C-alpha cells in the first residue's frame, strides 16, 4: 500500500529529516538534497546527518516561495 502524504506541516515532527522535507514538498530525492545543500537553506549537519528545524523551515519557505528552479 502506498504511503500517505502528510499534507499539513503541523503533522510533521519539530525536527525534520531530508526525507520529511522531500515528502512534504513532493520532491525527488536528488532534488531535495540539491535544495537542502544550498548555502542559505536552514539545516544543521551532524557528521553526515542533516536535520531541519520545522520553525526555521517555515520561515525559509515563506520567504523563498519560488525556490525550486
Backbone bond lengths (Angstrom), bond angles and torsions (degrees), N, CA, C in turn:
res aa  C-N    CA-C-N  psi(-1)  N-CA   C-N-CA  omega(-1)  CA-C   N-CA-C  phi
1 X - - - 1.452 - - 1.530 108.90 -
2 X 1.307 117.15 138.72 1.458 122.34 -178.98 1.525 110.94 -67.48
3 X 1.309 114.55 145.42 1.456 120.79 178.12 1.528 109.25 -72.77
4 X 1.320 117.20 134.58 1.468 121.23 179.56 1.520 109.85 -80.75
5 X 1.319 116.64 136.96 1.460 121.09 176.53 1.518 109.93 -78.10
6 X 1.293 115.62 139.56 1.462 121.21 174.40 1.521 106.33 -88.15
7 X 1.309 116.71 103.09 1.454 120.92 -171.13 1.517 114.63 -70.33
8 X 1.296 118.44 -29.41 1.456 121.61 -178.72 1.522 110.47 -99.58
9 X 1.317 116.43 135.18 1.458 120.16 178.71 1.525 110.72 -61.63
10 X 1.333 116.89 -27.55 1.466 120.73 178.15 1.526 112.39 -62.39
11 X 1.324 117.81 -20.13 1.462 121.33 179.81 1.525 112.66 -82.60
12 X 1.311 117.73 -1.71 1.457 122.42 179.56 1.519 110.27 -98.04
13 X 1.339 117.38 158.28 1.471 120.07 178.02 1.527 111.38 -67.94
14 X 1.322 116.81 166.41 1.468 121.99 -179.50 1.525 112.16 -66.62
15 X 1.307 117.63 -27.90 1.458 122.44 176.31 1.522 107.63 -113.44
16 X 1.334 115.63 116.45 1.461 121.49 -176.40 1.522 111.35 -94.71
17 X 1.300 115.25 151.38 1.458 121.90 170.92 1.526 107.69 -99.50
18 X 1.313 116.48 171.10 1.463 119.69 175.56 1.531 109.41 -62.61
19 X 1.327 117.08 -35.18 1.475 120.82 178.01 1.528 110.59 -62.97
20 X 1.340 117.97 -39.65 1.469 121.19 176.29 1.529 110.18 -63.15
21 X 1.324 116.36 -46.74 1.463 122.62 178.31 1.525 110.14 -57.88
22 X 1.305 115.55 -46.24 1.469 122.01 179.35 1.517 111.10 -60.73
23 X 1.321 116.53 -46.09 1.463 121.13 -179.29 1.534 111.28 -65.26
24 X 1.327 116.85 -45.52 1.460 120.76 -176.98 1.525 111.84 -60.75
25 X 1.334 116.92 -41.11 1.466 120.41 -178.25 1.524 112.92 -94.56
26 X 1.325 116.38 2.35 1.465 121.93 178.38 1.541 110.90 55.18
27 X 1.328 114.95 52.00 1.454 122.26 -179.43 1.518 110.68 -106.69
28 X 1.311 115.75 161.79 1.453 120.59 169.54 1.523 109.04 -77.48
29 X 1.315 116.35 162.90 1.460 121.24 -176.82 1.530 111.98 -60.54
30 X 1.329 117.43 -46.96 1.469 119.30 -177.61 1.527 111.17 -66.82
31 X 1.323 118.10 -37.34 1.461 121.26 178.35 1.532 110.58 -66.55
32 X 1.323 117.15 -39.80 1.468 121.01 177.71 1.526 110.59 -61.39
33 X 1.336 117.62 -46.48 1.465 120.60 179.92 1.522 111.47 -67.16
34 X 1.317 117.60 -34.63 1.465 120.71 177.66 1.530 110.17 -60.74
35 X 1.319 117.01 -43.90 1.468 121.07 -179.73 1.522 110.80 -70.92
36 X 1.319 117.10 -47.02 1.462 121.50 -177.45 1.531 111.12 -61.64
37 X 1.311 117.68 -33.03 1.460 120.64 -178.21 1.526 114.10 -84.64
38 X 1.320 117.66 2.50 1.462 120.04 174.64 1.530 109.66 -66.41
39 X 1.305 114.96 150.58 1.476 120.86 -173.27 1.529 113.85 -56.83
40 X 1.304 117.76 -42.43 1.470 120.06 -173.38 1.532 114.00 -97.94
41 X 1.323 117.59 11.38 1.461 119.62 176.54 1.533 108.28 -77.33
42 X 1.353 118.29 135.95 1.473 121.93 -175.00 1.519 113.74 -78.78
43 X 1.317 116.53 82.81 1.458 121.10 179.84 1.522 109.43 -127.52
44 X 1.318 114.25 164.55 1.461 121.28 173.07 1.516 106.29 -125.26
45 X 1.321 116.02 128.75 1.465 120.79 177.04 1.517 108.44 -102.42
46 X 1.317 115.13 127.44 1.459 122.34 175.27 1.520 105.61 -121.18
47 X 1.320 115.18 101.05 1.463 122.09 -169.97 1.523 107.86 56.00
48 X 1.326 119.16 -115.54 1.463 120.78 179.69 1.525 113.09 -96.64
49 X 1.320 116.97 -4.46 1.467 120.83 -178.07 1.523 110.36 -87.98
50 X 1.323 116.10 139.91 1.460 122.52 178.23 1.520 108.07 -116.78
51 X 1.339 116.08 128.38 1.464 120.35 174.98 1.528 108.74 -122.84
52 X 1.322 114.61 153.01 1.463 121.58 -176.90 1.529 107.36 -133.30
53 X 1.325 116.49 118.97 1.460 118.66 175.45 1.527 108.59 -72.45
54 X 1.328 115.64 129.98 1.462 121.29 -175.11 1.528 112.04 -56.92
55 X 1.318 118.42 -42.76 1.468 120.82 -178.94 1.525 110.94 -63.63
56 X 1.327 117.38 -40.36 1.464 120.54 178.05 1.526 110.38 -66.72
57 X 1.326 116.47 -37.92 1.456 120.64 177.54 1.525 110.73 -64.03
58 X 1.340 117.50 -42.11 1.470 121.18 178.40 1.525 110.69 -59.32
59 X 1.332 116.69 -44.53 1.463 121.04 178.92 1.530 110.46 -62.91
60 X 1.327 116.35 -45.01 1.459 121.34 179.46 1.523 110.24 -61.53
61 X 1.318 116.03 -44.46 1.466 120.73 -178.13 1.525 111.49 -63.16
62 X 1.324 116.98 -40.70 1.465 119.67 -179.26 1.531 112.36 -69.13
63 X 1.313 117.66 -27.44 1.470 119.58 179.86 1.522 113.20 -98.61
64 X 1.332 117.41 -2.16 1.471 121.74 -179.25 1.507 111.11 -132.70
65 X 1.301 116.89 51.63 1.450 121.96 -175.70 1.518 114.55 -60.69
66 X 1.321 117.96 -22.93 1.465 121.21 -179.48 1.534 110.81 -111.53
67 X 1.313 117.06 43.11 1.461 122.10 -172.79 1.531 114.35 -77.69
68 X 1.309 120.07 -22.29 1.468 121.01 -176.65 1.511 108.86 -92.35
69 X 1.320 116.23 114.46 1.468 121.40 179.15 1.496 109.84 -136.95
